[in-house]
């Protein structure tokens, strides 16, 4: 196929069947033509024909068949990004129209982990309120496992948190990569020093976060026998930080949640920066769930900011 035919085709939008783009997305998301046919309850030849028609329209190969499914070409990756944007716009349409034609009301129920620092999340809240002041926003704070359970049980529509595995009932949109650091207070003999040998701290008193502790941190502590002596416990990052600042013990905290206290020299990071454990924090919702307009508008606000950040 010739790339030139695609570049000079000014009538592409009027000629292409938009359903072909949706089928293309289904193929990619399913991981193959046969898998997409099964999910869509269609015959495999019809899915293959739809892909060929789309490739004929754009003038390039979008997918290569492999032993395990399909692999996107560079053109396929570009097409996928555009198709996902179009599908998202289509999903947003009734909610945006509702926003433009009437005063949107409703409740957005969100459950998040404690100590969350995300400019995109905060900006989405501010923007939603400016545009739709009649929407009521409820935020609950809980340990990460309770965030996941609340979503699955339908108690909230949106969550922000960590997950050590993948629950098939939930959608995961990467929100940020969070790092943790081991901190001590200015009252500690370790203040001002960096340590490379974690097992040297096995006899130190720790402040733990109980059920709010990320599994990565739990495994790290157990490997080096840290936290066997517990001086404090708080299942909230902000309260754990309070205990560490006051010298109750040393403990792990998210770097962004602790940066103000570090700047004020009330906390000291004990580990070298390249030794800080890191993990993904996700924006979460239930899979294949029709959201009410208020919730969808908030979701769209966050996603729009995350995509804009990814492009910069």
N, C-alpha and C positions, 0 to 999 in steps of 0.2 A: 504493500500500500504506500502511496506517496503522501508525505507530510504536506506538500505544497497545496494539494487539493483542499485540505482542511483550512489552511491559512487564508486562502483567497475566497472561501465559500461564505459570502455575505448573507446568503439565504438559509444558513444552517438552522437558525431558530425556527423559521417557518416550515422547514421540511422535516425536522426530526420528530419522531414519536416520543413524547416525554415518558411514556410507560416503559420504553426501552431503558431509560436511565434508572428507573426504579428496579427493573429486573437486574441490571448491572450491579446495583448496590446489594440486592438480595444474593447474587452469586458470590460477591466478595465476602459478605458477612457470613454466609453459610460455609464458605471455604471451598466451594466447588460447584460445578454445574449440576451434578447428580444430587448433591445435598440440597441445593436450592430447589430443584424440581420436587423433591420429597416434601420440603417445608411448604411449598406453595401448592402442593397437590396438583402438579402439572406434569406433562410428559417431558422427559429429558430432551428429545429433539426440538421441542418448541422453545425451550430455554436456550439451547445452542443456537437456534435460528435467530432468536432475539438478540443475542450477543453479536452474532455476525452482522445483523442489520445495523446495529449501533456502530460497530467498527467500520462498516461501509460508509456510514454517514460522516464519521469524523475523519476517515481516511488513514487511520493508523491502527495497529494492533494494541489492544488494551490489556488482554490477559494471555498468559501462556499456560497451557495445561501441564501439570506435573504429576509425578507418581502419587502425591498426597493431596492433590486438588488443583488449585490455580495459583499463579503468581502474577502480580500486577507489573506491567511495564512502567517506565517513567510516565508515559502518557496516561496509563491506567490510574496511577496514583494521583495525577492532576485531575483526571475525570472524577475519581472517587471523592476528592475534596470538594469539587464543585457540586456534585450530586448530593452530598451530605448537606451542604449549605442550602440547596434548593429544597430538599425534604424538610429541613428544619424551618425554612421560611413558610412552607406549606402548612406545617403543623402550627406555626405561630399565627397564621393568618386569622382564624376566627377569634383568637384572644386579642390580637392587635386591633382588629375591627371593633371588638367590644369596647376596648379601651378608648378608641377614637370617637365612638358614637354615644357612649353613655358613661356614667360614673361607675367605675368598677368597685364593687364591695366584696368582702369575703375575708377569710382567715387563712393565713399561711402558717402552718405548724412545722417548726423546724426543731430538730434535736441534734446537738453538737457535743463534741468532746470539750473539756475545759481547757483554757489557755490557748484557744485558737487565735492565731494571728494571720489574717489574710486580707490584704487591701481589696482584692477583687470581690470577696464576699461582703465586706463592709460597704464598698461603693455600690454594690447591687441593692443593698438594703436602702441606702440613701436615695438612689435613683427611683426605686419602686415607690418610696413614700412621697417623693416630690411629685411624681406623675399620678399617683393614686392614693391620696391621703386617707381615703375611706377604707383602705385595706388594713386589717389588723394583723400584726406580726407577733407570733408567739415563739419564743426560743426557750427550750429546755436544755439543761446541761447535765450530762451523765457520763459514766465510763463508756468506753467504746463498744463493748459487747451489748450494752443496753441500747445504744443508738441503733445497732443492727436489728435487735429484737423488736424495738418499737416500730421500725419501718416495716418489718415482715408482718407484724400484728396489726398494722393499719392505724396505729396511734398517732403517727405523724406522717407527713407527705414527703419531707425532705430531711436528709441527715448529712452531717459532716463528721467523718471519722476515719479510723484505721480499720483494716481487716487483715487478718493473718492468712486468710484463704479467699475463696470466691463463693458467694452464695448465689445460686442460679436465679433466685427470686428477686435479686437486686441489680440495679444499673450502677456502674462505677464510672464517674468522670474524674480524672486526676485534677485535684485542686492545687496541691503544692507538695514539694518534697520537704519534709520536716527533719531536722537534725536534733539530736539530744546531746547534752554535755553533762559531765559530772561536776557539781558545784560545791564549794564550801563557803562559809561566811568569813568576814574579816577577823572573827575571833578564833579561827582555826589555825593551827601551826602550818597548814598547807597553803595558806593564803600567800600569793605571790610566787608559788612554785608550780612547775608542771611535772607530772609523773608519767612514765611509760610503762611501769610495772603495776598492773591493776591488783595483782594478788598481794601487794604491799598494804592494801587498804582493807584486807579481809577482817581485821579486828576493829575497824572504825564503826562508830554508831551511825546508822543510816536513817534518813527520812524516806519512807516508801509511799507509793501512791495506790497500793492495794489493787482493786479491780481495774483502776484506770491505767495501770502500767502496761505499756506496749510489750507484746510478747518478745520482741527482739531484745528489749532491755532486760526482761526476766531471764532469758537464756544467757545473756552476757553476765548478769550478776551471779547466776548459779555456776557458770563456768569458773569464775574466779572467787566464788564463795563470798561475795559481797552482800551485805545486808543481813547477815546472820544475827547481828546485834542491831535491833530496831529501837531507835530512840524516839521516832515520831511516825505518824501515819495520817495521811489526808488524801481522800479520794477526789481531790480537786487540785489541779496544777497550781492555782493561785495560792491556795492554803498551804500546799507543800512548800512552795517558794517562801511563804511567810516563815515557816518553821526553820528552813535552811538559813534564811537571812538572820534569824535570831540565834543561830548557833546550836540548834537542837541536834543537828547531825548533818552529814553530807548527803547529797542525793542527786538523781538525774532529773533534768528539766529540759523542755524544748528550748533551743537557743534563742528563738525570737521572743519567747515569753519571758526570758531572763535578761535580755539585753539592757533594759533600762537600769536594773539593779547592778549589772556589771559596770555600766557607765558611771554609776554613782559610787562604785567601789564598795558595794555592800555584798556582792557575790564575786567569787573568783572561779574561772574555769580550770579544772585540774588537768584535764586531758589535752593533748595536742589536737589542733583542729582536724588534722587528717585522720584522727582516731575516733571522731564523733560518729556514732551510729546514725544512719539515716533510713527513711522509709516514706512511703507515699501516704498522703492524706487525701481522701476522696469526697467529692460531692455525690450523694447517694439518693436514690429513689427506688421505688418498686418497679420491676420490669413490666413493660406492656400495660402500664396503668394510665388511664385517661385522667388527666389532672384538671381540676377546676381552673377557671381563668386566672384567679389571683395567684395560685401556686405556679401555674405555667408562666405567668409574666415574671415572677421572681426567678424561676429556673432559667428563663431566657436571658435575664439580666446578667446572671452569673456566667453562663456559658459564653455570651457575647464578649465579656471581658477576658475570660480565659483564652478564647481564640485570638483576640486582639493581642494579648500578651505573647502568645506562642508565635505570632507573625513578626514580632519585633526582634 
